[in-house]
Amino acid sequence: MPQLDTSTWFMAILLMVFTIYGIFQLKVVKYLPTVLPTPSTQAMPVTNLTPWNSKWTKIYLPHSSLLQS
């Protein structure tokens, strides 16, 4: 039975790793980093256009309280 020649495996695996790394780098380079928007020098003031108070109010009965009838 002939023996399996493993003398070239190291070079094949090494080249495969370099190739996969190179392909990965080429795919990553395609994506540009996200650019943060520059703050506007004339920012609009935030105004509350609702006629009611903007404070949160509780409008439901919690589960722990008893119903009053």
Jmol script that loads the backbone (N, CA, C; Angstrom):
load data "model"
ATOM      1  N   MET A   1       0.850  -1.171   0.000  1.00  0.00           N
ATOM      2  CA  MET A   1       0.000   0.000   0.000  1.00  0.00           C
ATOM      3  C   MET A   1       0.897   1.237   0.000  1.00  0.00           C
ATOM      4  N   PRO A   2       0.667   2.169  -0.915  1.00  0.00           N
ATOM      5  CA  PRO A   2       1.546   3.344  -0.991  1.00  0.00           C
ATOM      6  C   PRO A   2       1.299   4.312   0.162  1.00  0.00           C
ATOM      7  N   GLN A   3       2.311   4.989   0.571  1.00  0.00           N
ATOM      8  CA  GLN A   3       2.225   5.963   1.652  1.00  0.00           C
ATOM      9  C   GLN A   3       1.744   7.308   1.101  1.00  0.00           C
ATOM     10  N   LEU A   4       1.011   8.044   1.926  1.00  0.00           N
ATOM     11  CA  LEU A   4       0.508   9.344   1.534  1.00  0.00           C
ATOM     12  C   LEU A   4       1.629  10.365   1.682  1.00  0.00           C
ATOM     13  N   ASP A   5       1.907  11.095   0.618  1.00  0.00           N
ATOM     14  CA  ASP A   5       2.975  12.095   0.637  1.00  0.00           C
ATOM     15  C   ASP A   5       2.449  13.380   1.270  1.00  0.00           C
ATOM     16  N   THR A   6       2.932  13.720   2.461  1.00  0.00           N
ATOM     17  CA  THR A   6       2.454  14.898   3.184  1.00  0.00           C
ATOM     18  C   THR A   6       3.490  16.018   3.184  1.00  0.00           C
ATOM     19  N   SER A   7       4.507  15.922   2.349  1.00  0.00           N
ATOM     20  CA  SER A   7       5.571  16.916   2.383  1.00  0.00           C
ATOM     21  C   SER A   7       5.098  18.277   1.859  1.00  0.00           C
ATOM     22  N   THR A   8       4.089  18.335   1.028  1.00  0.00           N
ATOM     23  CA  THR A   8       3.640  19.621   0.473  1.00  0.00           C
ATOM     24  C   THR A   8       2.447  20.198   1.227  1.00  0.00           C
ATOM     25  N   TRP A   9       1.955  19.498   2.236  1.00  0.00           N
ATOM     26  CA  TRP A   9       0.780  19.976   2.951  1.00  0.00           C
ATOM     27  C   TRP A   9       1.025  21.312   3.665  1.00  0.00           C
ATOM     28  N   PHE A  10       2.189  21.470   4.264  1.00  0.00           N
ATOM     29  CA  PHE A  10       2.489  22.700   4.990  1.00  0.00           C
ATOM     30  C   PHE A  10       2.402  23.909   4.066  1.00  0.00           C
ATOM     31  N   MET A  11       3.009  23.791   2.897  1.00  0.00           N
ATOM     32  CA  MET A  11       2.984  24.907   1.947  1.00  0.00           C
ATOM     33  C   MET A  11       1.566  25.148   1.431  1.00  0.00           C
ATOM     34  N   ALA A  12       0.798  24.112   1.195  1.00  0.00           N
ATOM     35  CA  ALA A  12      -0.570  24.272   0.693  1.00  0.00           C
ATOM     36  C   ALA A  12      -1.453  24.953   1.739  1.00  0.00           C
ATOM     37  N   ILE A  13      -1.323  24.539   2.993  1.00  0.00           N
ATOM     38  CA  ILE A  13      -2.130  25.140   4.064  1.00  0.00           C
ATOM     39  C   ILE A  13      -1.711  26.589   4.286  1.00  0.00           C
ATOM     40  N   LEU A  14      -0.418  26.860   4.249  1.00  0.00           N
ATOM     41  CA  LEU A  14       0.077  28.217   4.441  1.00  0.00           C
ATOM     42  C   LEU A  14      -0.433  29.142   3.332  1.00  0.00           C
ATOM     43  N   LEU A  15      -0.372  28.703   2.095  1.00  0.00           N
ATOM     44  CA  LEU A  15      -0.873  29.507   0.985  1.00  0.00           C
ATOM     45  C   LEU A  15      -2.387  29.689   1.068  1.00  0.00           C
ATOM     46  N   MET A  16      -3.097  28.678   1.532  1.00  0.00           N
ATOM     47  CA  MET A  16      -4.540  28.788   1.681  1.00  0.00           C
ATOM     48  C   MET A  16      -4.892  29.844   2.731  1.00  0.00           C
ATOM     49  N   VAL A  17      -4.162  29.873   3.843  1.00  0.00           N
ATOM     50  CA  VAL A  17      -4.421  30.856   4.890  1.00  0.00           C
ATOM     51  C   VAL A  17      -4.150  32.264   4.369  1.00  0.00           C
ATOM     52  N   PHE A  18      -3.055  32.467   3.657  1.00  0.00           N
ATOM     53  CA  PHE A  18      -2.751  33.779   3.089  1.00  0.00           C
ATOM     54  C   PHE A  18      -3.809  34.207   2.070  1.00  0.00           C
ATOM     55  N   THR A  19      -4.289  33.276   1.279  1.00  0.00           N
ATOM     56  CA  THR A  19      -5.308  33.588   0.278  1.00  0.00           C
ATOM     57  C   THR A  19      -6.616  33.984   0.943  1.00  0.00           C
ATOM     58  N   ILE A  20      -7.021  33.240   1.963  1.00  0.00           N
ATOM     59  CA  ILE A  20      -8.259  33.570   2.673  1.00  0.00           C
ATOM     60  C   ILE A  20      -8.130  34.928   3.361  1.00  0.00           C
ATOM     61  N   TYR A  21      -6.974  35.213   3.935  1.00  0.00           N
ATOM     62  CA  TYR A  21      -6.741  36.504   4.566  1.00  0.00           C
ATOM     63  C   TYR A  21      -6.820  37.632   3.545  1.00  0.00           C
ATOM     64  N   GLY A  22      -6.219  37.432   2.385  1.00  0.00           N
ATOM     65  CA  GLY A  22      -6.247  38.446   1.326  1.00  0.00           C
ATOM     66  C   GLY A  22      -7.656  38.702   0.823  1.00  0.00           C
ATOM     67  N   ILE A  23      -8.428  37.648   0.614  1.00  0.00           N
ATOM     68  CA  ILE A  23      -9.814  37.812   0.157  1.00  0.00           C
ATOM     69  C   ILE A  23     -10.630  38.542   1.213  1.00  0.00           C
ATOM     70  N   PHE A  24     -10.417  38.198   2.473  1.00  0.00           N
ATOM     71  CA  PHE A  24     -11.132  38.866   3.560  1.00  0.00           C
ATOM     72  C   PHE A  24     -10.795  40.357   3.589  1.00  0.00           C
ATOM     73  N   GLN A  25      -9.515  40.686   3.427  1.00  0.00           N
ATOM     74  CA  GLN A  25      -9.103  42.089   3.424  1.00  0.00           C
ATOM     75  C   GLN A  25      -9.728  42.850   2.259  1.00  0.00           C
ATOM     76  N   LEU A  26      -9.790  42.238   1.091  1.00  0.00           N
ATOM     77  CA  LEU A  26     -10.406  42.900  -0.057  1.00  0.00           C
ATOM     78  C   LEU A  26     -11.887  43.148   0.168  1.00  0.00           C
ATOM     79  N   LYS A  27     -12.559  42.240   0.837  1.00  0.00           N
ATOM     80  CA  LYS A  27     -13.982  42.434   1.106  1.00  0.00           C
ATOM     81  C   LYS A  27     -14.206  43.503   2.170  1.00  0.00           C
ATOM     82  N   VAL A  28     -13.334  43.584   3.156  1.00  0.00           N
ATOM     83  CA  VAL A  28     -13.497  44.562   4.227  1.00  0.00           C
ATOM     84  C   VAL A  28     -13.186  45.972   3.720  1.00  0.00           C
ATOM     85  N   VAL A  29     -12.244  46.104   2.808  1.00  0.00           N
ATOM     86  CA  VAL A  29     -11.845  47.418   2.313  1.00  0.00           C
ATOM     87  C   VAL A  29     -12.982  48.090   1.547  1.00  0.00           C
ATOM     88  N   LYS A  30     -13.901  47.313   0.988  1.00  0.00           N
ATOM     89  CA  LYS A  30     -15.010  47.887   0.226  1.00  0.00           C
ATOM     90  C   LYS A  30     -15.916  48.750   1.077  1.00  0.00           C
ATOM     91  N   TYR A  31     -16.005  48.456   2.370  1.00  0.00           N
ATOM     92  CA  TYR A  31     -16.909  49.183   3.243  1.00  0.00           C
ATOM     93  C   TYR A  31     -16.210  50.404   3.820  1.00  0.00           C
ATOM     94  N   LEU A  32     -16.794  51.572   3.588  1.00  0.00           N
ATOM     95  CA  LEU A  32     -16.237  52.800   4.133  1.00  0.00           C
ATOM     96  C   LEU A  32     -16.719  52.973   5.566  1.00  0.00           C
ATOM     97  N   PRO A  33     -15.914  53.551   6.420  1.00  0.00           N
ATOM     98  CA  PRO A  33     -16.379  53.789   7.786  1.00  0.00           C
ATOM     99  C   PRO A  33     -17.500  54.824   7.773  1.00  0.00           C
ATOM    100  N   THR A  34     -18.418  54.689   8.713  1.00  0.00           N
ATOM    101  CA  THR A  34     -19.531  55.626   8.762  1.00  0.00           C
ATOM    102  C   THR A  34     -19.024  56.984   9.218  1.00  0.00           C
ATOM    103  N   VAL A  35     -19.487  58.012   8.559  1.00  0.00           N
ATOM    104  CA  VAL A  35     -19.072  59.374   8.876  1.00  0.00           C
ATOM    105  C   VAL A  35     -20.142  60.011   9.743  1.00  0.00           C
ATOM    106  N   LEU A  36     -19.719  60.525  10.889  1.00  0.00           N
ATOM    107  CA  LEU A  36     -20.661  61.171  11.782  1.00  0.00           C
ATOM    108  C   LEU A  36     -21.079  62.507  11.191  1.00  0.00           C
ATOM    109  N   PRO A  37     -22.351  62.856  11.290  1.00  0.00           N
ATOM    110  CA  PRO A  37     -22.781  64.149  10.751  1.00  0.00           C
ATOM    111  C   PRO A  37     -22.184  65.293  11.557  1.00  0.00           C
ATOM    112  N   THR A  38     -21.800  66.331  10.847  1.00  0.00           N
ATOM    113  CA  THR A  38     -21.229  67.486  11.536  1.00  0.00           C
ATOM    114  C   THR A  38     -22.346  68.270  12.192  1.00  0.00           C
ATOM    115  N   PRO A  39     -22.122  68.771  13.382  1.00  0.00           N
ATOM    116  CA  PRO A  39     -23.185  69.530  14.057  1.00  0.00           C
ATOM    117  C   PRO A  39     -23.453  70.827  13.303  1.00  0.00           C
ATOM    118  N   SER A  40     -24.706  71.129  13.172  1.00  0.00           N
ATOM    119  CA  SER A  40     -25.113  72.331  12.459  1.00  0.00           C
ATOM    120  C   SER A  40     -24.839  73.553  13.326  1.00  0.00           C
ATOM    121  N   THR A  41     -24.384  74.634  12.696  1.00  0.00           N
ATOM    122  CA  THR A  41     -24.103  75.850  13.467  1.00  0.00           C
ATOM    123  C   THR A  41     -25.387  76.570  13.821  1.00  0.00           C
ATOM    124  N   GLN A  42     -26.438  76.391  13.038  1.00  0.00           N
ATOM    125  CA  GLN A  42     -27.716  77.028  13.334  1.00  0.00           C
ATOM    126  C   GLN A  42     -28.737  75.950  13.687  1.00  0.00           C
ATOM    127  N   ALA A  43     -28.605  75.395  14.863  1.00  0.00           N
ATOM    128  CA  ALA A  43     -29.510  74.329  15.297  1.00  0.00           C
ATOM    129  C   ALA A  43     -30.859  74.929  15.653  1.00  0.00           C
ATOM    130  N   MET A  44     -31.905  74.244  15.244  1.00  0.00           N
ATOM    131  CA  MET A  44     -33.251  74.706  15.548  1.00  0.00           C
ATOM    132  C   MET A  44     -33.559  74.399  17.012  1.00  0.00           C
ATOM    133  N   PRO A  45     -34.142  75.357  17.747  1.00  0.00           N
ATOM    134  CA  PRO A  45     -34.492  75.057  19.143  1.00  0.00           C
ATOM    135  C   PRO A  45     -35.656  74.074  19.188  1.00  0.00           C
ATOM    136  N   VAL A  46     -35.604  73.178  20.145  1.00  0.00           N
ATOM    137  CA  VAL A  46     -36.649  72.171  20.289  1.00  0.00           C
ATOM    138  C   VAL A  46     -37.778  72.782  21.095  1.00  0.00           C
ATOM    139  N   THR A  47     -38.953  72.802  20.508  1.00  0.00           N
ATOM    140  CA  THR A  47     -40.105  73.350  21.214  1.00  0.00           C
ATOM    141  C   THR A  47     -41.164  72.273  21.344  1.00  0.00           C
ATOM    142  N   ASN A  48     -41.919  72.355  22.420  1.00  0.00           N
ATOM    143  CA  ASN A  48     -42.977  71.402  22.663  1.00  0.00           C
ATOM    144  C   ASN A  48     -44.260  71.974  22.055  1.00  0.00           C
ATOM    145  N   LEU A  49     -44.783  71.364  21.001  1.00  0.00           N
ATOM    146  CA  LEU A  49     -45.957  71.873  20.303  1.00  0.00           C
ATOM    147  C   LEU A  49     -47.254  71.298  20.842  1.00  0.00           C
ATOM    148  N   THR A  50     -47.197  70.509  21.891  1.00  0.00           N
ATOM    149  CA  THR A  50     -48.407  69.907  22.449  1.00  0.00           C
ATOM    150  C   THR A  50     -48.997  70.829  23.494  1.00  0.00           C
ATOM    151  N   PRO A  51     -50.327  70.909  23.578  1.00  0.00           N
ATOM    152  CA  PRO A  51     -50.941  71.804  24.565  1.00  0.00           C
ATOM    153  C   PRO A  51     -50.893  71.255  25.992  1.00  0.00           C
ATOM    154  N   TRP A  52     -50.597  69.996  26.150  1.00  0.00           N
ATOM    155  CA  TRP A  52     -50.576  69.422  27.483  1.00  0.00           C
ATOM    156  C   TRP A  52     -49.154  69.382  28.033  1.00  0.00           C
ATOM    157  N   ASN A  53     -49.080  69.079  29.284  1.00  0.00           N
ATOM    158  CA  ASN A  53     -47.802  69.001  29.968  1.00  0.00           C
ATOM    159  C   ASN A  53     -47.030  67.793  29.435  1.00  0.00           C
ATOM    160  N   SER A  54     -45.747  67.959  29.190  1.00  0.00           N
ATOM    161  CA  SER A  54     -44.962  66.862  28.633  1.00  0.00           C
ATOM    162  C   SER A  54     -44.553  65.829  29.676  1.00  0.00           C
ATOM    163  N   LYS A  55     -44.907  66.039  30.940  1.00  0.00           N
ATOM    164  CA  LYS A  55     -44.560  65.109  32.009  1.00  0.00           C
ATOM    165  C   LYS A  55     -45.375  63.820  31.860  1.00  0.00           C
ATOM    166  N   TRP A  56     -44.738  62.690  32.103  1.00  0.00           N
ATOM    167  CA  TRP A  56     -45.411  61.393  32.000  1.00  0.00           C
ATOM    168  C   TRP A  56     -46.332  61.222  33.190  1.00  0.00           C
ATOM    169  N   THR A  57     -47.538  60.794  32.928  1.00  0.00           N
ATOM    170  CA  THR A  57     -48.476  60.531  34.017  1.00  0.00           C
ATOM    171  C   THR A  57     -48.967  59.099  33.922  1.00  0.00           C
ATOM    172  N   LYS A  58     -49.298  58.538  35.068  1.00  0.00           N
ATOM    173  CA  LYS A  58     -49.766  57.158  35.107  1.00  0.00           C
ATOM    174  C   LYS A  58     -51.260  57.148  34.823  1.00  0.00           C
ATOM    175  N   ILE A  59     -51.682  56.376  33.820  1.00  0.00           N
ATOM    176  CA  ILE A  59     -53.088  56.384  33.433  1.00  0.00           C
ATOM    177  C   ILE A  59     -53.724  55.009  33.592  1.00  0.00           C
ATOM    178  N   TYR A  60     -53.092  54.121  34.305  1.00  0.00           N
ATOM    179  CA  TYR A  60     -53.641  52.788  34.490  1.00  0.00           C
ATOM    180  C   TYR A  60     -53.479  52.371  35.955  1.00  0.00           C
ATOM    181  N   LEU A  61     -54.247  51.388  36.348  1.00  0.00           N
ATOM    182  CA  LEU A  61     -54.116  50.850  37.689  1.00  0.00           C
ATOM    183  C   LEU A  61     -53.048  49.785  37.695  1.00  0.00           C
ATOM    184  N   PRO A  62     -52.101  49.825  38.602  1.00  0.00           N
ATOM    185  CA  PRO A  62     -51.091  48.764  38.653  1.00  0.00           C
ATOM    186  C   PRO A  62     -51.719  47.439  39.075  1.00  0.00           C
ATOM    187  N   HIS A  63     -51.096  46.368  38.758  1.00  0.00           N
ATOM    188  CA  HIS A  63     -51.618  45.038  39.056  1.00  0.00           C
ATOM    189  C   HIS A  63     -51.700  44.774  40.557  1.00  0.00           C
ATOM    190  N   SER A  64     -50.863  45.440  41.332  1.00  0.00           N
ATOM    191  CA  SER A  64     -50.828  45.156  42.752  1.00  0.00           C
ATOM    192  C   SER A  64     -51.961  45.824  43.536  1.00  0.00           C
ATOM    193  N   SER A  65     -52.592  46.862  42.962  1.00  0.00           N
ATOM    194  CA  SER A  65     -53.661  47.533  43.693  1.00  0.00           C
ATOM    195  C   SER A  65     -54.987  46.804  43.468  1.00  0.00           C
ATOM    196  N   LEU A  66     -55.863  46.907  44.458  1.00  0.00           N
ATOM    197  CA  LEU A  66     -57.158  46.269  44.371  1.00  0.00           C
ATOM    198  C   LEU A  66     -58.129  47.173  43.609  1.00  0.00           C
ATOM    199  N   LEU A  67     -59.018  46.564  42.846  1.00  0.00           N
ATOM    200  CA  LEU A  67     -60.023  47.331  42.132  1.00  0.00           C
ATOM    201  C   LEU A  67     -61.069  47.829  43.113  1.00  0.00           C
ATOM    202  N   GLN A  68     -61.421  49.067  43.009  1.00  0.00           N
ATOM    203  CA  GLN A  68     -62.421  49.648  43.910  1.00  0.00           C
ATOM    204  C   GLN A  68     -63.729  49.742  43.140  1.00  0.00           C
ATOM    205  N   SER A  69     -64.808  49.160  43.714  1.00  0.00           N
ATOM    206  CA  SER A  69     -66.089  49.230  43.020  1.00  0.00           C
ATOM    207  C   SER A  69     -67.161  49.803  43.896  1.00  0.00           C
TER     208      SER A  69
END
end "model"
wireframe off; spacefill off
backbone 0.3
color backbone group
